[in-house]
């Protein structure tokens, strides 16, 4: 008799456990999907932020290169301040080679360099 009641209780509990799991999975599925989508979007934003920071770094380095070229050309002009020109060239040498040889630096700095060099020709 006791065993029969325990068997009935086990069947009832098994049914309730299954129903509870189904409800739990249904309730948690939507937040899990939302969290997954949110995580993908956050990762995409992080990637875009890094790309933006990398681009800004290149822009700053090209601006530094351009300022150095302008300073060196100006120092070698009428002032003929060779020490100042050497300092500008030294600063320009600190800009990474891949930045100096890049198309953005080429387009941004080349014209300034040509304008300055024309004064000596």
N, C-alpha and C positions, 0 to 999 in steps of 0.2 A: 504494500500500500504506500509506504513512504517512498519506495523507489519509483512507483508509478507517478506520484506527485512530483518527484524530482525530475522525472523525464518530461512531464508536462511543463514544468517551470523552465527546463532547459530549452525546449522548443519555443516557448514564449519569449525567453530572453534572446535566443538566437534571432528570432524575427525582429525583436526590438533593436538589437545591435545592427542588423542589416538595414533597418529603416533609418536608424540614427546615422549610420555611415553615408547612406544615400543623401540624407538631408544635409549633412556636413559637407559632403563633396559638392553638392549643389550650391550651398551658401559660399563655400570657399573658392569655387571655380571662377566666379566673376572677379573677385578681388585679386586672385592669382593672375588672371589674364590682364587685368588693369595694371598690376605691378610689373608684369613682363613688358607690356607696351611702354609704360613709363620708363622702365630701365633702358629699353632700346633707345628711346628719345633722349634720355639723359646722356647716354653714351654718344649719340650722334651730336648733341650739343657740345660735349666735351671735345670731340674731334674737331668741330668747327671752331671752338675757342682756341685750341692749339694751333690750328692752321692760321687763324687771325693773328695770334701772338707771334708765330713764325714769320708771317708776312710783315708785321710791324717791326720786327727785329731786322729784317732785310732792309726795310725802308730807312730805319735809323742808321744802319751801317752805310748805306749808299749816301745818305745825307752827310755823314761824317766824311766819307771819301770825297764827296763834292766840295765840302768846306775845306778839306785839306788841299785839294787841287787848286781851288780858288785862292787860298792863303799862300800856297807855294808860288803860284803864278804872280800874285800881287807882290810878294816879297822879292821876286826876281825881276820885277818891273823897274820902275823909276827909282824905287827905294834901294834896290840891290842889297837887301838885308839877307845875306846868305845863311846866317844862323837861323833866322826865323823860317826861311825856306826849308832848311834841313829839318827843323822841328815838325813842320807840316808834312814833309815826306816821311819822316819817322812815324808819325801818327797814321798816315795813309797805309804804311806797311803793316800796321796792326789789323787792318780790315782783312778778313779771310779771303783767300785767293778765289774761292768759288763765288764769292760776292762780287769781287772785282771783275772777274771774267764773265759774269752773268749778263744777260741781255738788258736787264733793268738798269744796272750800273752803266753799261755801255751806252744806252740811250740817254741816261740822265747826266752823265759826267762828260761824255765825249765832246758834246757841243761846247761845254764850258772850257774844256782843255783846248779845243781848236781855237776858240776865241782868244784865249790867253796866249797861245803859241803864235798866233798871227802877229802879235805885237813885236815878236822877236824876228820875224821874217822880213 
